[in-house]
């Protein structure tokens, strides 16, 4: 232990000296000289300025003031090809800033379509002005300049105004909350009610009373230019306007749903028309029938029904007339057996049953039977015969219903004997 302490004491000065030498060997940066160039003047293009003497250096140029016009010009994006093609000779459509939000609503390259300029220079305004994409505004302008102007010329007038029902609006389809974003929210759709002519006539595209030929021409023109056309017959939301848009779909799929309905039939008035002055007097008109024939004779008044004559009273001691035969329905086999049992029981007890003559059955014709002569008053009643069916109503049924026949067991087919095989040997019997 003492030897270890002694070694440690001897090594400690050596370790300290080695650490001091190591620190002295690390190089440190020299202080920066006074004539060294500054940090801001260390650029290569300022090398000539740095080599000049201190008194001969030019003064720093003052910073140029910021020009707002130059900044605006630098921040303005380049015009799109559509914007360059949509000049004032085609439409009055100034550009507006892009719209972003809320949500997925908004678009780029927007214009405010205020009017369409026809080939002759006449302006056809859209009332109110529509906010659309440049591509949609260009399609509307081309449609109005080409198809609608030609249609107005066929009607003997000129196009003067287009009725805009709706353009850009951030909403779902058909204004249903939570529905898919409409093309109106992308500024890619326009709703049109109709157009106005220079003569002052307004043509509604959804009015049944308008000319069917005119509405069909508009239908063919819009379906050839726009990818979506919705009108009456598509759904309940497009019964009073026509929806047009340029929605992009797979394989350039198009939708054209617009039914051109016929006018409604004329309804007959509820009240009769006024009697004309040239009509004959009412007395003469009532006395004549159609075709100049005299009116039919009036039907005689109804006569009162004849009352039955009173019958004379029968004298005392007269014999009563024989009662009319009573038709008894034909009993079935089961009821006949029950009635026979009741009659046999009544015969054993000695009860006398009145006899009733048999009558003709409605099913088949039978020869008329002679009516029996009335019996004298002192004659004893004859016992009822077992064939008379009158005991059905006199005596109640006391027999019990017949029991159902017992179910018969299904006969099993006899088992066939095993047939010999090809070698003439019987086949083995396998247990079932």
ZAMARGU-4260 file (C-alpha; in steps of 0.2 Angstrom, whole numbers, plus 5000, padded with zeros to 4 digits):
<rodrens>
0) 5000/5000/5000 | 5014/5012/5004 | 5023/5008/4988 | 5007/5012/4978 | 5005/5029/4986
5) 5023/5033/4983 | 5021/5029/4964 | 5006/5040/4963 | 5015/5054/4971 | 5029/5053/4958
10) 5018/5052/4943 | 5007/5066/4948 | 5019/5080/4943 | 5023/5071/4926 | 5004/5071/4922
15) 5002/5089/4926 | 5017/5094/4915 | 5010/5084/4900 | 4993/5093/4901 | 5001/5110/4902
20) 5011/5106/4886 | 4996/5100/4877 | 4986/5116/4880 | 5001/5126/4875 | 5002/5116/4858
25) 4984/5121/4853 | 4985/5135/4840 | 4973/5150/4843 | 4967/5163/4830 | 4977/5179/4828
30) 4968/5196/4831 | 4960/5204/4816 | 4971/5218/4809 | 4964/5236/4808 | 4966/5237/4789
35) 4956/5221/4785 | 4940/5223/4775 | 4923/5223/4784 | 4911/5209/4782 | 4899/5219/4771
40) 4913/5223/4759 | 4919/5206/4757 | 4909/5202/4741 | 4919/5199/4725 | 4911/5214/4716
45) 4917/5226/4729 | 4936/5220/4728 | 4941/5236/4719 | 4932/5247/4733 | 4941/5237/4746
50) 4959/5241/4739 | 4956/5259/4738 | 4962/5270/4753 | 4950/5274/4766 | 4948/5293/4762
55) 4945/5289/4743 | 4931/5276/4745 | 4914/5282/4738 | 4899/5285/4749 | 4886/5272/4751
60) 4871/5275/4739 | 4855/5278/4747 | 4842/5264/4746 | 4829/5267/4733 | 4811/5269/4740
65) 4799/5255/4737 | 4788/5258/4722 | 4770/5251/4725 | 4766/5250/4706 | 4782/5240/4703
70) 4778/5228/4717 | 4760/5225/4711 | 4766/5222/4693 | 4779/5209/4700 | 4765/5200/4711
75) 4752/5200/4697 | 4752/5182/4689 | 4753/5180/4670 | 4737/5180/4660 | 4730/5163/4655
80) 4727/5159/4636 | 4708/5160/4639 | 4710/5177/4647 | 4720/5183/4632 | 4707/5177/4620
85) 4692/5184/4629 | 4694/5202/4623 | 4682/5216/4623 | 4676/5212/4605 | 4669/5196/4612
90) 4663/5200/4630 | 4664/5213/4643 | 4672/5202/4657 | 4685/5211/4668 | 4696/5199/4678
95) 4693/5197/4697 | 4705/5190/4711 | 4704/5172/4714 | 4692/5165/4727 | 4698/5153/4740
100) 4686/5145/4752 | 4677/5142/4763 | 4681/5124/4762 | 4683/5118/4744 | 4674/5133/4736
105) 4683/5145/4725 | 4693/5145/4709 | 4707/5153/4699 | 4706/5164/4683 | 4689/5172/4687
110) 4680/5185/4677 | 4664/5195/4680 | 4654/5192/4664 | 4644/5208/4662 | 4639/5208/4644
115) 4641/5198/4627 | 4646/5208/4612 | 4638/5202/4596 | 4646/5202/4579 | 4638/5219/4575
120) 4644/5227/4590 | 4628/5226/4600 | 4630/5222/4619 | 4619/5209/4627 | 4620/5211/4646
125) 4618/5197/4658 | 4607/5203/4672 | 4614/5202/4685 | 4632/5200/4680 | 4639/5182/4683
130) 4655/5177/4692 | 4662/5163/4682 | 4679/5155/4677 | 4686/5161/4661 | 4682/5145/4651
135) 4664/5145/4657 | 4662/5164/4652 | 4670/5161/4635 | 4658/5146/4632 | 4643/5157/4637
140) 4649/5171/4626 | 4651/5160/4611 | 4634/5152/4614 | 4625/5169/4614 | 4634/5176/4599
145) 4632/5161/4588 | 4616/5151/4593 | 4605/5163/4602 | 4608/5178/4590 | 4603/5167/4576
150) 4587/5160/4584 | 4582/5178/4588 | 4584/5183/4570 | 4573/5169/4565 | 4560/5176/4577
155) 4561/5192/4568 | 4570/5202/4581 | 4587/5203/4590 | 4594/5197/4606 | 4594/5210/4620
160) 4596/5202/4637 | 4600/5186/4646 | 4591/5182/4662 | 4604/5175/4675 | 4596/5165/4689
165) 4612/5160/4698 | 4631/5159/4695 | 4645/5157/4709 | 4638/5152/4726 | 4647/5141/4739
170) 4634/5128/4742 | 4631/5109/4739 | 4621/5102/4725 | 4602/5108/4725 | 4606/5118/4741
175) 4606/5102/4751 | 4616/5103/4767 | 4630/5090/4767 | 4628/5086/4749 | 4642/5085/4736
180) 4650/5102/4731 | 4640/5110/4717 | 4648/5116/4701 | 4641/5133/4706 | 4654/5133/4721
185) 4668/5131/4708 | 4662/5146/4697 | 4659/5133/4683 | 4640/5134/4681 | 4626/5146/4676
190) 4607/5145/4678 | 4597/5153/4664 | 4579/5157/4665 | 4576/5164/4647 | 4581/5178/4636
195) 4573/5194/4630 | 4571/5201/4612 | 4573/5218/4606 | 4554/5219/4603 | 4551/5217/4622
200) 4545/5199/4622 | 4553/5188/4635 | 4555/5169/4630 | 4555/5158/4646 | 4564/5142/4642
205) 4553/5132/4654 | 4536/5139/4650 | 4524/5126/4642 | 4515/5139/4632 | 4530/5145/4623
210) 4534/5138/4605 | 4539/5120/4606 | 4551/5122/4591 | 4560/5137/4599 | 4563/5127/4615
215) 4569/5112/4606 | 4582/5122/4596 | 4589/5129/4612 | 4589/5111/4619 | 4600/5105/4605
220) 4612/5120/4605 | 4616/5119/4624 | 4617/5100/4624 | 4630/5101/4610 | 4641/5114/4620
225) 4640/5110/4638 | 4644/5094/4648 | 4629/5096/4659 | 4611/5102/4655 | 4597/5100/4668
230) 4580/5106/4666 | 4561/5101/4668 | 4560/5083/4670 | 4577/5080/4678 | 4572/5083/4696
235) 4561/5095/4706 | 4575/5108/4708 | 4576/5113/4690 | 4558/5115/4685 | 4560/5134/4683
240) 4577/5136/4675 | 4590/5128/4665 | 4607/5123/4673 | 4623/5123/4662 | 4640/5119/4667
245) 4657/5112/4660 | 4660/5098/4673 | 4674/5086/4668 | 4670/5068/4669 | 4678/5052/4664
250) 4678/5048/4645 | 4670/5065/4642 | 4653/5059/4649 | 4639/5071/4646 | 4622/5073/4654
255) 4607/5081/4645 | 4591/5080/4655 | 4578/5092/4649 | 4560/5087/4644 | 4551/5099/4632
260) 4533/5098/4638 | 4518/5101/4627 | 4505/5115/4632 | 4492/5110/4645 | 4475/5106/4638
265) 4461/5119/4639 | 4450/5117/4653 | 4431/5119/4651 | 4424/5134/4660 | 4414/5130/4676
270) 4399/5142/4672 | 4389/5141/4656 | 4392/5154/4642 | 4381/5169/4640 | 4366/5166/4629
275) 4369/5175/4613 | 4356/5188/4607 | 4353/5179/4590 | 4346/5164/4599 | 4327/5160/4598
280) 4316/5164/4612 | 4316/5152/4626 | 4298/5147/4624 | 4301/5142/4606 | 4317/5133/4610
285) 4308/5123/4623 | 4294/5118/4611 | 4306/5111/4598 | 4318/5097/4599 | 4334/5094/4590
290) 4331/5091/4571 | 4314/5100/4571 | 4305/5085/4578 | 4291/5088/4591 | 4296/5084/4609
295) 4292/5067/4615 | 4275/5064/4624 | 4275/5067/4643 | 4274/5051/4653 | 4257/5048/4662
300) 4257/5052/4680 | 4259/5037/4691 | 4243/5028/4698 | 4241/5023/4716 | 4244/5004/4719
305) 4228/4994/4721 | 4224/4988/4738 | 4220/4970/4741 | 4201/4966/4743 | 4195/4959/4760
310) 4191/4941/4760 | 4174/4935/4767 | 4174/4926/4783 | 4172/4907/4782 | 4156/4900/4790
315) 4156/4889/4805 | 4157/4871/4802 | 4166/4872/4786 | 4180/4861/4783 | 4197/4869/4782
320) 4206/4869/4766 | 4221/4858/4763 | 4237/4866/4767 | 4249/4870/4753 | 4263/4858/4750
325) 4279/4862/4759 | 4295/4861/4749 | 4308/4852/4760 | 4327/4853/4755 | 4335/4837/4750
330) 4345/4831/4765 | 4363/4824/4763 | 4367/4806/4767 | 4374/4810/4784 | 4358/4820/4789
335) 4347/4807/4782 | 4355/4794/4793 | 4353/4805/4808 | 4335/4809/4804 | 4331/4790/4802
340) 4338/4787/4819 | 4328/4801/4827 | 4312/4794/4819 | 4315/4777/4825 | 4317/4783/4842
345) 4301/4793/4841 | 4292/4777/4835 | 4297/4767/4850 | 4291/4780/4862 | 4274/4780/4854
350) 4274/4799/4849 | 4263/4802/4834 | 4271/4812/4820 | 4260/4821/4807 | 4263/4816/4789
355) 4267/4828/4776 | 4265/4824/4758 | 4280/4824/4747 | 4282/4837/4734 | 4291/4839/4718
360) 4310/4842/4719 | 4317/4857/4710 | 4331/4846/4702 | 4320/4835/4692 | 4302/4835/4685
365) 4291/4822/4693 | 4273/4818/4689 | 4260/4827/4699 | 4254/4817/4714 | 4235/4817/4719
370) 4232/4828/4734 | 4226/4818/4749 | 4208/4819/4755 | 4206/4828/4772 | 4203/4816/4786
375) 4187/4816/4796 | 4188/4826/4812 | 4185/4810/4823 | 4199/4800/4815 | 4214/4796/4825
380) 4231/4802/4818 | 4242/4790/4809 | 4259/4786/4816 | 4274/4794/4807 | 4282/4783/4794
385) 4301/4781/4795 | 4302/4789/4778 | 4295/4806/4782 | 4309/4819/4785 | 4298/4830/4796
390) 4306/4824/4812 | 4322/4834/4808 | 4314/4850/4815 | 4303/4842/4828 | 4316/4832/4838
395) 4334/4838/4842 | 4349/4829/4836 | 4356/4818/4850 | 4368/4807/4840 | 4387/4810/4842
400) 4398/4815/4827 | 4406/4800/4819 | 4424/4797/4823 | 4437/4799/4809 | 4442/4783/4801
405) 4459/4776/4807 | 4474/4780/4797 | 4479/4766/4786 | 4497/4760/4786 | 4508/4762/4771
410) 4512/4745/4763 | 4530/4742/4761 | 4536/4735/4744 | 4543/4718/4745 | 4562/4717/4744
415) 4569/4711/4728 | 4580/4695/4728 | 4598/4699/4724 | 4601/4696/4706 | 4616/4685/4701
420) 4631/4695/4693 | 4640/4691/4677 | 4648/4675/4684 | 4631/4668/4690 | 4635/4671/4708
425) 4623/4680/4720 | 4628/4697/4726 | 4633/4699/4744 | 4620/4706/4756 | 4625/4722/4764
430) 4617/4728/4781 | 4606/4743/4780
</rodrens>
